[in-house]
Amino acid sequence: MMAALISARAGNTVTLIEKNEKLGKKIYITGKGRCNLTNTCDKDDLFKNVVHNSKFMYSAFNAFDNIKTVDFFESLGLKTKTERGSRVFPVSDHSSDVIKVLQQALIDENVDVKLNTKVLSLIVNDSIATGIKTDKGVFKADKIILATGGISYPTTGSTGDGIRFAKDCNHDIKELIPSLVPFNVKEEYVSELMGLSLKNVEISIFNSKKKLLYKNFGEMLFTHFGLSGPIVISASAVVNDKIKDENLYLYIDLKPAISKEELDSRLIKEFDENKNKLFANAVTSLFPGKLTPVMVKLSGIDPQKKVCEVTKKERTDFVYLIKHMPFTLTSLRDFNEAIVTRGGVSVKDINPKTMESKKIKNLFFAGEMIDVDAFTGGFNLQVAWSTGYVAGSEIE
Ligand SMILES: Cc1cc2nc3c(=O)[nH]c(=O)nc-3n(C[C@H](O)[C@H](O)[C@H](O)COP(=O)(O)OP(=O)(O)OC[C@H]3O[C@@H](n4cnc5c(N)ncnc54)[C@H](O)[C@@H]3O)c2cc1C
């Protein structure tokens, strides 16, 4: 939509082809239906939040950055607001309003929008793109922009068609891996914690050689199969290529604000004041409800033991457990649950200043189908807006 609009504004005759019955099905579900359309962080942070191939985004962010994105949407009549973490949303909290203003702008610029039309293949002659075949016939074109998305949440229409078209004309495709996605874990006790969300915890992820791969502080969630929530999902963007070769190990520090010495002193005090209390009952104030029985079980300490009988070793091991609650990450959840797709058309095959293919003349790429992915916070849509803007600008 962005590419079509910018290209039309440059005076081109533009046809936008969409296989769904309406535009922007994925935008509709973004930001839990509120659409976190960009992030007003500074330039440095903008690049830092692009996890893979941020350098490729240099020209595109220079041409159309997050601040220009906000101005652009405001100029289309979308009122925006900035929330915690510099995340930008429509004031209405309705993602449908983002789609509406884009749709109206496409009408205003006379873009011919063809819905229910599925592109089947590209027409390429002598390494020059000259048109597309669709289920409604052939369309000839001087220039073609592919912006068919990745393969996550395929029910929205992102089924990787464009990535296949690019592969068919010899573009290198980097392996498609789910990103911003929850993890499956080995430990069965996770199901007892299902639905529990923890705030202000720290997670660390290690490989089998005990190398630290990721560390973050914030909010997470237990599910029936494993771990999810903001910091866990962000972790997946960093370790998603490593987990297919080996299990990874995630530890939750349930009390990151205090040292193990301070935590031990707190336990000593608690146990001293309640000498005859049973262990299982003496530690309830430390954890949210569902977590206590799991922590007691993991401690290996008899829940019926009086706290005055808990040994020093048992207590210090319990302190260690509270600061290193262990999980074995066995795999990622699949593309049906991945917010974004890692991988896609190799950035080496695309001119970053124009988004034109280096292999096929007059063929351009934009959005998630390019091998660029980012963290949550509005950054993936920003990548789509910026690359779409550049691809559209180049067409004259
Ligand atoms: C649940 C969820 C929440 C998200 N929330 C956010 C958020 O708040 N902020 C953020 O920045 N990012 C978010 N994202 C990521 C963001 O939505 C995507 O990165 C972005 O939509 C990618 O844009 P795109 O135009 O490249 O691809 P898409 O949005 O996937 O659009 C591709 C379009 O191409 C069409 N198409 C595909 N194949 C064909 C074909 N053969 N013929 C015709 N049409 C075709 C599809 O139907 C689709 O409409 C979220 C993603 C998900 C799944």
PDBQT file of the ligand as one rigid body, heavy atoms in Angstrom, charges set to zero:
ROOT
HETATM    1  C1  LIG A 401      -0.124 -10.832  15.353  1.00  0.00    +0.000 C 
HETATM    2  C2  LIG A 401       0.836  -9.837  14.760  1.00  0.00    +0.000 A 
HETATM    3  C3  LIG A 401       0.984  -8.605  15.367  1.00  0.00    +0.000 A 
HETATM    4  C4  LIG A 401       1.894  -7.686  14.832  1.00  0.00    +0.000 A 
HETATM    5  N1  LIG A 401       1.979  -6.465  15.422  1.00  0.00    +0.000 NA
HETATM    6  C5  LIG A 401       2.851  -5.561  14.927  1.00  0.00    +0.000 A 
HETATM    7  C6  LIG A 401       2.909  -4.254  15.477  1.00  0.00    +0.000 A 
HETATM    8  O1  LIG A 401       2.095  -3.871  16.328  1.00  0.00    +0.000 OA
HETATM    9  N2  LIG A 401       3.869  -3.416  14.992  1.00  0.00    +0.000 N 
HETATM   10  C7  LIG A 401       4.738  -3.789  13.994  1.00  0.00    +0.000 A 
HETATM   11  O2  LIG A 401       5.589  -3.003  13.622  1.00  0.00    +0.000 OA
HETATM   12  N3  LIG A 401       4.649  -4.984  13.408  1.00  0.00    +0.000 NA
HETATM   13  C8  LIG A 401       3.718  -5.883  13.836  1.00  0.00    +0.000 A 
HETATM   14  N4  LIG A 401       3.611  -7.090  13.218  1.00  0.00    +0.000 N 
HETATM   15  C9  LIG A 401       4.454  -7.385  12.029  1.00  0.00    +0.000 C 
HETATM   16  C10 LIG A 401       3.900  -6.650  10.800  1.00  0.00    +0.000 C 
HETATM   17  O3  LIG A 401       2.508  -6.836  10.731  1.00  0.00    +0.000 OA
HETATM   18  C11 LIG A 401       4.537  -7.158   9.504  1.00  0.00    +0.000 C 
HETATM   19  O4  LIG A 401       5.924  -7.128   9.620  1.00  0.00    +0.000 OA
HETATM   20  C12 LIG A 401       4.083  -6.293   8.316  1.00  0.00    +0.000 C 
HETATM   21  O5  LIG A 401       2.681  -6.379   8.166  1.00  0.00    +0.000 OA
HETATM   22  C13 LIG A 401       4.769  -6.717   7.021  1.00  0.00    +0.000 C 
HETATM   23  O6  LIG A 401       4.214  -5.983   5.982  1.00  0.00    +0.000 OA
HETATM   24  P1  LIG A 401       4.281  -6.484   4.469  1.00  0.00    +0.000 P 
HETATM   25  O7  LIG A 401       3.511  -5.504   3.670  1.00  0.00    +0.000 OA
HETATM   26  O8  LIG A 401       5.665  -6.762   4.095  1.00  0.00    +0.000 OA
HETATM   27  O9  LIG A 401       3.525  -7.887   4.454  1.00  0.00    +0.000 OA
HETATM   28  P2  LIG A 401       2.020  -8.295   4.829  1.00  0.00    +0.000 P 
HETATM   29  O10 LIG A 401       1.467  -7.342   5.834  1.00  0.00    +0.000 OA
HETATM   30  O11 LIG A 401       2.113  -9.725   5.177  1.00  0.00    +0.000 OA
HETATM   31  O12 LIG A 401       1.202  -8.088   3.481  1.00  0.00    +0.000 OA
HETATM   32  C14 LIG A 401       1.420  -8.890   2.358  1.00  0.00    +0.000 C 
HETATM   33  C15 LIG A 401       0.166  -8.838   1.501  1.00  0.00    +0.000 C 
HETATM   34  O13 LIG A 401       0.450  -9.492   0.262  1.00  0.00    +0.000 OA
HETATM   35  C16 LIG A 401      -0.672 -10.275  -0.090  1.00  0.00    +0.000 C 
HETATM   36  N5  LIG A 401      -0.253 -11.380  -0.956  1.00  0.00    +0.000 N 
HETATM   37  C17 LIG A 401       0.579 -12.399  -0.624  1.00  0.00    +0.000 A 
HETATM   38  N6  LIG A 401       0.736 -13.230  -1.677  1.00  0.00    +0.000 NA
HETATM   39  C18 LIG A 401      -0.006 -12.714  -2.687  1.00  0.00    +0.000 A 
HETATM   40  C19 LIG A 401      -0.258 -13.136  -4.033  1.00  0.00    +0.000 A 
HETATM   41  N7  LIG A 401       0.273 -14.238  -4.532  1.00  0.00    +0.000 N 
HETATM   42  N8  LIG A 401      -1.079 -12.376  -4.795  1.00  0.00    +0.000 NA
HETATM   43  C20 LIG A 401      -1.652 -11.242  -4.285  1.00  0.00    +0.000 A 
HETATM   44  N9  LIG A 401      -1.455 -10.815  -3.019  1.00  0.00    +0.000 NA
HETATM   45  C21 LIG A 401      -0.638 -11.543  -2.232  1.00  0.00    +0.000 A 
HETATM   46  C22 LIG A 401      -1.206 -10.779   1.240  1.00  0.00    +0.000 C 
HETATM   47  O14 LIG A 401      -2.551 -11.197   1.143  1.00  0.00    +0.000 OA
HETATM   48  C23 LIG A 401      -1.000  -9.576   2.135  1.00  0.00    +0.000 C 
HETATM   49  O15 LIG A 401      -2.129  -8.736   2.175  1.00  0.00    +0.000 OA
HETATM   50  C24 LIG A 401       2.682  -8.013  13.687  1.00  0.00    +0.000 A 
HETATM   51  C25 LIG A 401       2.500  -9.242  13.072  1.00  0.00    +0.000 A 
HETATM   52  C26 LIG A 401       1.573 -10.156  13.597  1.00  0.00    +0.000 A 
HETATM   53  C27 LIG A 401       1.390 -11.475  12.891  1.00  0.00    +0.000 C 
ENDROOT
TORSDOF 0
